Structure formats: structure tokens, C-alpha cells
Amino acid sequence: MLFLVAALMLLGVVLGTVAHAPLSVTAVLAAVIGVWLAVFAVRERHGRRRRTSAN
């Protein structure tokens, strides 16, 4: 959870620089963040299924 809070704080700092960054850089960074969130969601869902079936 602390990692997510730190990521959100970093995102707030990065959003300030988005106004000065080219659109291509912004799009690449948005894609990277989207992939990271998708991987996180899949890992969480997979881990939750594994835990419930073991009980």
C-alpha cells in the first residue's frame, strides 16, 4: 500500500512536467503506466484465486 501512495505522489510530480513534455513522450509514459496497472491487476486477481482455492 505504501508503494501505491509513493507511486501516486510521483505521478503528481510527473503531471506537472507533462505540460512541458512533448505529446509522444506523454503517450509513451501513459502506455507504460497502463501496462503496469494491467499487470498489477492480473497478478492480484491470480493471487486471490489461488488463495481462495487453497482454503
Buried (B, 14 or more C-beta within 10 A) or exposed (E): EEEEEEBEEEEEEEEEEBEEEEEEEBEEBEEEEEEEEEEEEEEEEEEEEEEEEEE
